[in-house]
Amino acid sequence: MALPPMSLPVSGAALHTTRASVRRAEIARCRPGDPLALRRERGRRGDPAVAVISERGIEIGGIDGPHVRMIAGQVAVARAVFQSPDTFGAVIRVAFDGSAPTLPQPRRRERIDPPREPVDQYCEIFPCR
């Protein structure tokens, strides 16, 4: 059974390494909807790791945390697109059924009206000056 499409964090651009500046520059060049490639790699201590590669062939980071084992097993059928930059790196959208992922609709911000001037309800009884 295929996993539902999801947004995942891509980290590695906030690290203090020589590759981090290249990753940040590539993330800045990416636009929402740009296709990305996922590549399974061997991580530290032999754990699975998933690298995220831009359409220009530059690694923008990797998928960490609790999602990495689940994603590593689905790399062959997973398709990813760039969603947005973030302070830690980027956010990508991944579909696991072989189809192209669609970006989520942006949330509508609720309009907040400025406070109105208070109304004096007693002007009719007491004269207002």
N, C-alpha and C positions, 0 to 999 in steps of 0.2 A: 504494500500500500504506500503510495507517495505521500510525502509530507506536504502540508499546506504551504503556500508561498509565505515568506517571512522576511522581515528586515533584520539585518545582522550588523553588529559593529565590526569594523576593520581597524585593528590597532597596529602600532609600529611607527607611526609618523611623529608621535610625541616623544619618542626616546631620544637620548642625547648620543646619537651615533652619526657616522659620516653618511650613511644611507638615508637618515631621517630627513635631511634637507631635500634630497632628490625626491623622496616620497611625498613630502609636503608640496613641492612644486608640481608634481604630477597630479596630485589631488586637486590643486587649484586649476589645472587645465581641464579636468573632467567636468562634464555637464550631465545633469540628470537624464537618465535613459541611455547613456553610453554603455555599450556592451563590455563586459569584463570576463576574464577567464579565471577559472579556479584550478589550482594545481595541488595535488596531494604531495606532501613532503614528510620527511622524518624530522620530528621536532627534538627538543631536548629530552634526554633520557629515553629515547626511542619511542616516545609518544607520537601519535599522528599529529600532523599540522597541515593547514590549508593556506596556501599563498594566494593572494588576489592580484591579478595582473591586468593592467589597463590595456586598451585596444592598441596602444603604441608599444606594447611589450615591456613596460616598466612596472615593477612590483610596487604596489601602493601600501602593502601591509599584509597582515594575516588575520585569520579568524582564531580567536582565543576562547578560553573559558569553557562553559558547559556544552556549548554547541559544537565544538571541534570534532568530537568523536562521531556525532550524528551526521555532520556534514561530510566528513572524510569518507564515509561509506557511500555517499550519494554523489560524489564528484563527477562520476561518469555521465550521469543524467541531469545534473544540476545546471541551470543557466542563470547568469547573474547580470545585473545592470547597476550602474552607479545611481545612488539615490541623493546623497547630500554630503557635503564636508562637515566635519565636527571638530571639536577641540582635541580629541584623542586620535583623530585620523579621519575616518569616513564611515558612512552607513551605506550598505548595499542592499538591494532587493534580490532575493533568490527564489526561483521556482524549481521544484524537484520532479516535475513530471515531463521534462524535456521541452516544454513550451517556453516562449519568451515571457519573462515576468513583467507585470504591469506595476507602475508606481502607484502608491496609495494616494487617494485624493487629499489635498491639503485641508487641514482643519479650519473651519470658519471661526474667526475670532468674534466673540460676543461684543457688541457695541455697548459701551458704557457712556451714558449721557452725563454731562457735567451737572453738578447739583444746582437746583433752581433757587432763586432768591426766596427767602421765607415770606409767606403771605401773612399779613397781620389780620387775623380774623376778628379783631375787636375794633376796627376802624369805624364801623357803623355805630358802635355804642360810645366809644371814647374818641374824641377828635384826634386825628393824626396831625402832628406838627411837622 
